[in-house]
Amino acid sequence: MIDSHDAQVWAKAIKDVKEKDKKQRLEEAGKLRTSYKNEYRWDKQSEELIRKMMNLVQGMNFCFHVFLGF
C-alpha cells in the first residue's frame, strides 16, 4: 500500500512491482486480497449499516412521540 500523494513515490512503487517475477506478484496479490477480504467483510458492514438505520428510525419514532404526540 502506498500512503502518498507524490507521483514520484507511486512511480517507484509501480516500477518495483513490475520488476518482481510473476510468481511473487501473484503471491502478494493473493495475500492482499485475503487481507482486504478480512478487513472489509460485506456481512459486517451490512450489519453495521442496518444497526445505524434502526437507531435512526427509533430516534425518529421518539421525536414523533415526544414532540408531535403520536
C-alpha positions, 0 to 999 in steps of 0.5 A: 500500500502506498500512503502518498500523494507524490507521483514520484513515490507511486512511480517507484512503487509501480516500477518495483512491482513490475520488476518482481517475477510473476510468481511473487506478484501473484503471491502478494496479490493473493495475500492482499486480497485475503487481507482486504477480504478480512478487513472489509467483510460485506456481512459486517458492514451490512450489519453495521449499516442496518444497526445505524438505520434502526437507531435512526428510525427509533430516534425518529419514532421518539421525536414523533412521540415526544414532540408531535404526540403520536 
